[in-house]
Amino acid sequence: MRQSFQASLRNLRVDRLDGLVLHSPYAEDGDTLEAWRAMEALQEQGGVRQLGVSNCYEPARLETLWTKARIKPAVVQNRFYAKTSYDRELRAFCRDHGILYQSFWTLTANPELLARPELVALAETYERSPAQLFFRFLTQRDILCLTGTSSEDHMREDLAIFDFRVSEEDCAVLDALLECPPG
Ligand SMILES: NC(=O)c1ccc[n+]([C@@H]2O[C@H](COP(=O)([O-])OP(=O)(O)OC[C@H]3O[C@@H](n4cnc5c(N)ncnc54)[C@H](OP(=O)(O)O)[C@@H]3O)[C@@H](O)[C@H]2O)c1
């Protein structure tokens, strides 16, 4: 953990990290906790502002970590897709415990959802792309969407989602799509 932390400081050319995220829990909770203790030590030494865990798809696992951690996870960073029912239960745990849920693969894993006529029609109504509408909707559901774009145009589009708001009625339409994903 210390080696990885030092490598990140070097790569990012900083002397402190905003966030340190465990790539995924280990198969055994005891191993996860051992890694977490090392992360806590780095935060206690002032090297990190907040800690997180990624690829954590079992709510029970997150709850165990939460219960045993001295410094609680501030962030969960997960693949956002139908296979895990879009982490509905896990996101509820995050909401109840003040953990920020970050999504990745938000676009990559959901091409069929983004092509659904209901979503495309709503995007047209708001004069936005389906990707923008989806990102905006998810931010209104307290999800921080990461985007891995390498296109300057897409970066601009992704950053421009905060100058409009999806109505609660339309959010409900999109909620329903997440409840009944294609396929
Ligand atoms: N914790 C983990 O295990 C893990 C795993 C994977 C990724 N991540 C992180 O998650 C972040 C997001 O990466 P991701 O791959 O998951 O991102 P993503 O949201 O799935 O986006 C990437 C794809 O979406 C396209 N895209 C982005 N904005 C768009 C827009 N406005 N309209 C249309 N297409 C758009 C990109 O194409 P263009 O390049 O052409 O725009 C690219 O093909 C990254 O920072 C990555 O480091 C974490």
PDBQT file of the ligand as one rigid body, heavy atoms in Angstrom, charges set to zero:
ROOT
HETATM    1  N1  LIG A 201     -12.225   1.657 -10.480  1.00  0.00    +0.000 N 
HETATM    2  C1  LIG A 201     -12.111   0.952 -11.588  1.00  0.00    +0.000 C 
HETATM    3  O1  LIG A 201     -11.912  -0.281 -11.564  1.00  0.00    +0.000 OA
HETATM    4  C2  LIG A 201     -12.238   1.636 -12.908  1.00  0.00    +0.000 A 
HETATM    5  C3  LIG A 201     -12.392   0.875 -14.064  1.00  0.00    +0.000 A 
HETATM    6  C4  LIG A 201     -12.564   1.522 -15.295  1.00  0.00    +0.000 A 
HETATM    7  C5  LIG A 201     -12.532   2.902 -15.348  1.00  0.00    +0.000 A 
HETATM    8  N2  LIG A 201     -12.357   3.617 -14.188  1.00  0.00    +0.000 N 
HETATM    9  C6  LIG A 201     -12.301   5.092 -14.239  1.00  0.00    +0.000 C 
HETATM   10  O2  LIG A 201     -13.557   5.566 -14.607  1.00  0.00    +0.000 OA
HETATM   11  C7  LIG A 201     -13.397   6.749 -15.367  1.00  0.00    +0.000 C 
HETATM   12  C8  LIG A 201     -14.394   6.712 -16.490  1.00  0.00    +0.000 C 
HETATM   13  O3  LIG A 201     -13.993   5.802 -17.486  1.00  0.00    +0.000 OA
HETATM   14  P1  LIG A 201     -15.035   4.916 -18.280  1.00  0.00    +0.000 P 
HETATM   15  O4  LIG A 201     -14.327   4.168 -19.319  1.00  0.00    +0.000 OA
HETATM   16  O5  LIG A 201     -15.794   4.136 -17.303  1.00  0.00    +0.000 OA
HETATM   17  O6  LIG A 201     -15.936   6.067 -18.893  1.00  0.00    +0.000 OA
HETATM   18  P2  LIG A 201     -17.318   6.032 -19.682  1.00  0.00    +0.000 P 
HETATM   19  O7  LIG A 201     -18.232   6.961 -19.027  1.00  0.00    +0.000 OA
HETATM   20  O8  LIG A 201     -17.827   4.673 -19.936  1.00  0.00    +0.000 OA
HETATM   21  O9  LIG A 201     -16.884   6.780 -21.004  1.00  0.00    +0.000 OA
HETATM   22  C9  LIG A 201     -15.958   6.324 -21.921  1.00  0.00    +0.000 C 
HETATM   23  C10 LIG A 201     -16.583   6.172 -23.307  1.00  0.00    +0.000 C 
HETATM   24  O10 LIG A 201     -17.695   7.053 -23.468  1.00  0.00    +0.000 OA
HETATM   25  C11 LIG A 201     -17.469   7.957 -24.556  1.00  0.00    +0.000 C 
HETATM   26  N3  LIG A 201     -18.001   9.286 -24.162  1.00  0.00    +0.000 N 
HETATM   27  C12 LIG A 201     -17.677  10.077 -23.115  1.00  0.00    +0.000 A 
HETATM   28  N4  LIG A 201     -18.423  11.204 -23.064  1.00  0.00    +0.000 NA
HETATM   29  C13 LIG A 201     -19.259  11.106 -24.108  1.00  0.00    +0.000 A 
HETATM   30  C14 LIG A 201     -20.296  11.936 -24.610  1.00  0.00    +0.000 A 
HETATM   31  N5  LIG A 201     -20.611  13.084 -24.025  1.00  0.00    +0.000 N 
HETATM   32  N6  LIG A 201     -20.954  11.514 -25.688  1.00  0.00    +0.000 NA
HETATM   33  C15 LIG A 201     -20.668  10.355 -26.278  1.00  0.00    +0.000 A 
HETATM   34  N7  LIG A 201     -19.695   9.515 -25.869  1.00  0.00    +0.000 NA
HETATM   35  C16 LIG A 201     -19.003   9.898 -24.804  1.00  0.00    +0.000 A 
HETATM   36  C17 LIG A 201     -15.992   7.932 -24.739  1.00  0.00    +0.000 C 
HETATM   37  O11 LIG A 201     -15.674   8.132 -26.091  1.00  0.00    +0.000 OA
HETATM   38  P3  LIG A 201     -14.732   9.360 -26.515  1.00  0.00    +0.000 P 
HETATM   39  O12 LIG A 201     -13.374   9.107 -25.908  1.00  0.00    +0.000 OA
HETATM   40  O13 LIG A 201     -14.781   9.307 -27.996  1.00  0.00    +0.000 OA
HETATM   41  O14 LIG A 201     -15.381  10.573 -25.949  1.00  0.00    +0.000 OA
HETATM   42  C18 LIG A 201     -15.593   6.504 -24.348  1.00  0.00    +0.000 C 
HETATM   43  O15 LIG A 201     -15.819   5.602 -25.425  1.00  0.00    +0.000 OA
HETATM   44  C19 LIG A 201     -11.957   6.826 -15.804  1.00  0.00    +0.000 C 
HETATM   45  O16 LIG A 201     -11.368   7.919 -15.156  1.00  0.00    +0.000 OA
HETATM   46  C20 LIG A 201     -11.348   5.547 -15.310  1.00  0.00    +0.000 C 
HETATM   47  O17 LIG A 201     -10.070   5.730 -14.721  1.00  0.00    +0.000 OA
HETATM   48  C21 LIG A 201     -12.221   3.015 -12.982  1.00  0.00    +0.000 A 
ENDROOT
TORSDOF 0
